[in-house]
Amino acid sequence: MNPQTYKKLVATQVSSDFKSAIKIITLPLRELTNDEIIIQNKFAGVNAGFDTLLSQGKIPYFKPTPPFELGVEAVGEVVAVGKNITTFKIGDTVATTVRGGGYSEYQVIDANLAIKVPQATPEILTLIPTGISALVALEQVGEMTNQETILVTAAAGGTGHIAVQLAKLAGNHVIGTCGSEAKANLLKKLGCDRVINYRTEDVDEVLQREYPKGINLVFECVGRKMFDICVNHLAIRGRLIVVGFISEYADQLEIVNQPRIYQKLFWKGASVRGFLMPLYQEYSLEARNRLFHLLESGQIQVAIDPTEFRGIESIDSAVDYLLAGKSCGKVVITF
């Protein structure tokens, strides 16, 4: 028997502070239509960057009017199916990437938006959509080949640790930056060739000393000084993918007073390229299927952050935790 009501996190106002923007509300669990299913979420992924920017009203292609829903990827169990549904049955486990579906105890959605998965596990949340983003960014935007030197910043994070493994599988030398010994140990286990703990080593000095020919491809998630260092160390025809800039999500963008970067790029034939997964959806299905195969065959590992965040009430703490750079692997909410 399904409950009459359920809890959901929404943004009731646009605010620079995520915690002040959100509110937990209780809603009636509505009747489903013939083409819908009801899913009880078991786990949801935390995307602190997107959550924060959305609650600040800083997503250029999406400007919702409060109140609006938050949360994206989730895995759960089908608890009810519409009369027309033949592809799912009660008890099936599914993954979803519906905006607003993640930070919710239940979802009532069109069955076509659900993906059947073997088990409702946190590991799935690292592949959909996080792992997909890493694969598509590296291959389609970064034009990754083999025998290149590739630098991944925030390499022990949910996206970064998948990017490290994909770059290694492609036959590249991989450098990963991180900010703790635990994260460094994770990256070493995943096969990272050179781990730079920026709290104990100077990233700029290490790159200058050990990689004088520069970096062929950078998977950049941090921003600010790290971005500047990465630009400075691009190789001839090097490519830098801007996957995010988490150092500035919770603050106002830093005003920079220095020469423009085109003089650094021009003489090397180098480039800086922005990546946003919604603009590359045509590659999503193939990437998802390939990642599932890589996981099932043991060619990649998935790291879940060991810190437990349980229930809707813990989401704001999980966002703060991730923005503070404490995460080691994918941060997950357990329902």
Secondary structure, 3 states (H helix, E strand, C coil): CCCCEEEEEEECCCCCCHHHHEEEEEEECCCCCCCEEEEEEEEEECCHHHHHHHHCCCCCCCCCCCCEECCCEEEEEEEEECCCCCCCCCCCEEEEECCCCCCECEEEEEHHHEEECCCCCHHHHHHHHHHHHHHHHHHHHCCCCCCCEEEECCCCECCHHHHHHHHHHCCCEEEEEECCHHHHHHHHHCCCCEEEECCCCCHHHHHHHHCCCCEEEEEECCCHHHHHHHHHCEEEEEEEEECCCHHHCCCCCCCCCCCCCHHHHHCCCCEEEECCHHHHHHHHHHHHHHHHHHHHCCCCCCCECCCCEECHHHHHHHHHHHHCCCCCEECEEEC
